[in-house]
Amino acid sequence: MEILVCFKQVPDDSVEIGMDASTGKPDLKGADPQGNAFDTYALEMAARYTEEHGGTVTACTVGTEDDKVCLKNALAVGAKKAYLVTGTDAETQDADQVASVLAAAIPKMEEANGAKFDLILCGRESTDNIGGQVGELLAQKFPYPFVTNIVAVDPKDDGATMKKELDEGYQVLELPLPAVATVSKPNYDPRYPTIKNKLAARRMQIPEIAAEPADAKVEYLAFSEPPKRQAGVKIQDDDDEVAVKQAMEILISDKVL
């Protein structure tokens, strides 16, 4: 199976990020770029599938030369090929623009590979904007069968079965290929690259594919930080009855009760 995993490069989400007063935008200094977490789950799922059933994993991202970091990391942990889709910056585009650019670039990747993609995987959302729309919009532009929030995929005749995560459990779906799916958190973590694989990935060439950006449907006006939480009231009394009485009085005075 030929599997394409679409990546977005995002700031390290383990770093606390504030606002840059001079630019009015998030201050990303100190937050190293990395592949979006849900996209790394998609890559691990694709790598496990091809290791068991055969096939090739290709990674791609929309952006600039700086966005090759996540592609190099993908090549070190399962992807055999990678493409940088240029001509637009994913950070400044809305979800429909990114999906349009990907839809235009995918046939060019297939031509370069000499084979069509059977399965296109996206993380269910990015950890920076948390939009969760690119996969859905991409499927619509082909159109291909589409499933959200999958945690497993297995071959089935000429198609595939996918295990979809629900609030109350799971749903197993059977669908023909090619298809598009967004990936949630499976019951395993992405693998770590070996030193040998990291060095090999650094030496690999990443071809660039140009794609014209589509018209914007959303305009970003400004960023703002969430309001600071007000300090709470700490009740310190050894007598439980007195402490509860004080708590009730505070709740009543604040019209919570």
C-alpha positions in Angstrom: 0.0 0.0 0.0 1.2 3.5 -0.8 0.5 5.8 2.2 0.9 9.6 2.3 1.2 11.2 5.7 0.5 15.0 5.8 2.5 16.8 8.4 2.4 20.3 9.9 5.4 21.7 11.7 4.5 23.3 15.0 6.3 24.8 18.0 7.2 22.5 20.8 4.0 22.3 22.8 5.8 21.4 26.0 7.2 25.0 26.2 5.0 27.7 27.8 4.4 30.3 25.1 3.3 33.9 25.8 2.7 36.9 23.6 5.4 39.1 22.0 4.3 42.7 22.9 6.3 44.1 20.0 4.6 42.0 17.3 1.2 41.1 18.9 1.9 37.5 18.0 2.9 34.4 20.1 6.5 34.5 21.2 8.0 31.3 19.8 11.6 31.9 20.8 12.7 28.8 22.8 10.0 26.6 21.3 11.8 24.4 18.8 10.0 23.3 15.7 8.7 19.7 15.5 6.2 17.6 13.8 2.6 17.9 15.1 1.9 15.2 17.6 -1.1 13.7 15.9 0.8 13.6 12.6 3.5 11.5 14.3 0.8 9.1 15.4 -0.4 8.9 11.8 3.2 8.2 10.7 3.7 5.5 13.2 0.4 3.9 12.1 1.5 4.0 8.5 4.9 2.6 9.3 3.5 -0.3 11.2 1.0 -1.1 8.4 3.7 -1.2 5.7 6.1 -3.2 7.9 3.4 -5.9 8.3 1.6 -5.8 5.0 4.1 -4.1 2.6 4.1 -0.7 0.9 5.8 2.6 1.2 5.2 5.6 3.4 5.7 9.1 2.0 5.6 12.3 4.2 4.8 15.8 3.0 4.3 19.2 4.5 3.2 22.6 3.2 5.6 25.5 4.0 9.0 26.9 3.4 12.6 25.6 3.7 12.4 26.0 7.5 9.6 23.4 7.6 11.9 20.6 6.5 12.7 19.8 10.1 9.6 17.7 10.6 10.2 15.9 7.3 13.7 15.0 8.3 12.4 13.6 11.5 9.7 11.6 9.6 12.4 10.1 7.3 14.2 8.9 10.5 11.2 7.1 11.9 9.4 5.3 9.0 8.9 7.5 6.0 10.8 6.4 2.9 10.2 9.6 0.9 9.3 13.2 1.7 8.1 16.2 -0.2 8.0 19.9 0.7 5.1 21.7 -0.9 6.2 25.3 -1.5 4.5 28.5 -2.8 2.7 29.2 0.5 3.3 29.2 4.2 0.9 27.0 6.1 1.2 29.2 9.2 -0.4 32.2 7.3 -3.1 30.2 5.4 -6.5 29.0 6.5 -7.4 25.3 6.5 -9.1 25.4 3.1 -6.1 27.0 1.5 -3.8 24.3 3.0 -6.2 21.6 1.8 -6.3 23.1 -1.7 -2.5 23.3 -1.9 -2.2 19.7 -0.8 -4.9 18.5 -3.3 -3.0 20.3 -6.1 0.3 18.8 -5.0 -0.7 15.2 -4.4 -1.0 14.3 -8.1 2.5 15.7 -8.7 3.8 13.5 -5.8 2.1 10.5 -7.3 3.6 11.2 -10.7 7.1 11.5 -9.1 6.5 8.3 -7.2 5.1 6.4 -10.2 2.1 5.2 -8.1 -1.1 6.7 -6.7 -1.6 6.9 -2.9 -4.0 4.3 -1.5 -4.4 6.0 1.8 -3.8 9.7 2.9 -3.5 10.2 6.6 -3.6 13.5 8.6 -3.5 14.1 12.3 -6.9 14.8 13.6 -5.8 18.4 14.6 -2.6 20.5 15.1 -1.4 21.3 18.5 -0.9 25.0 17.7 -4.2 26.2 16.1 -6.3 23.0 16.9 -8.5 23.6 13.9 -9.1 19.9 12.9 -10.3 20.8 9.4 -7.6 20.1 6.9 -8.2 16.3 6.6 -11.9 16.8 6.1 -11.5 19.5 3.5 -8.8 17.5 1.7 -11.1 14.4 1.4 -13.8 16.6 0.0 -11.6 18.0 -2.8 -10.9 14.6 -4.4 -13.5 13.3 -3.2 -12.5 10.1 -1.4 -14.1 8.1 1.3 -13.3 9.7 4.7 -13.1 8.6 8.3 -12.2 10.8 11.3 -10.3 9.9 14.5 -9.1 6.4 13.5 -6.8 4.5 15.9 -6.2 1.4 13.7 -6.2 0.4 10.0 -6.1 -3.1 8.6 -6.3 -4.5 5.0 -9.7 -5.9 3.9 -10.0 -7.4 0.3 -9.4 -4.4 -2.0 -10.1 -1.9 0.7 -9.4 -1.4 4.4 -11.1 -1.6 7.8 -10.6 1.3 10.2 -11.3 1.5 13.9 -12.8 4.9 14.7 -12.6 6.4 18.2 -16.0 7.5 19.6 -16.9 9.2 22.9 -18.6 6.0 24.1 -16.3 3.4 22.5 -15.2 2.4 19.0 -16.7 1.9 15.6 -15.2 -0.4 12.9 -15.8 0.7 9.3 -15.0 -1.0 6.0 -14.3 1.2 3.0 -12.8 1.1 -0.5 -9.5 2.7 -1.4 -8.2 5.3 -2.0 -9.4 7.0 1.1 -8.5 9.8 3.5 -8.5 9.5 7.3 -7.5 11.6 10.3 -5.7 9.9 13.1 -6.3 10.1 16.9 -4.0 8.7 19.6 -3.6 4.9 19.2 -2.7 2.6 22.0 1.0 3.0 21.2 3.6 5.8 21.0 5.7 6.9 18.0 9.1 5.3 17.8 12.3 7.1 18.5 14.9 7.4 15.7 18.2 5.7 16.0 21.4 7.7 15.5 22.0 5.8 12.3 18.6 6.7 10.9 18.9 10.3 12.0 22.2 10.7 10.2 20.8 8.9 7.1 17.7 11.2 7.1 19.9 14.3 7.2 21.6 13.2 4.0 18.4 12.5 2.1 17.2 15.0 -0.5 13.7 16.4 -0.1 12.2 17.4 -3.4 10.1 20.5 -3.6 6.7 20.7 -5.3 5.3 24.1 -6.2 1.6 24.8 -5.7 -0.4 27.9 -6.2 -2.2 29.1 -3.0 -6.0 29.3 -3.1 -8.1 32.3 -2.1 -8.4 32.8 1.7 -11.8 32.1 3.3 -10.7 33.2 6.8 -8.8 36.2 7.9 -6.8 36.2 11.1 -7.2 39.6 12.7 -5.3 39.3 16.0 -4.0 37.0 18.8 -4.8 37.5 22.4 -3.8 35.6 25.6 -6.5 34.0 27.8 -7.4 36.1 30.8 -5.4 35.5 33.9 -7.1 33.3 36.5 -8.0 35.2 39.7 -6.5 34.0 42.9 -8.8 31.7 44.8 -9.8 31.9 48.5 -8.0 29.4 50.8 -9.9 28.4 53.8 -7.7 27.3 56.7 -9.5 26.1 59.7 -8.9 23.0 61.7 -12.6 22.7 62.5 -14.3 21.1 59.5 -17.7 22.4 60.4 -16.4 26.0 60.5 -14.5 25.5 57.2 -17.6 24.3 55.4 -19.7 27.2 56.8 -17.1 29.7 55.6 -17.1 28.0 52.1 -20.9 28.2 51.9 -20.9 31.8 52.9 -18.4 32.7 50.2 -20.4 30.7 47.5 -23.6 32.5 48.6 -22.0 35.9 48.6 -20.6 35.3 45.1 -24.1 34.1 44.0 -22.8 30.7 43.0 -25.6 29.2 45.2 
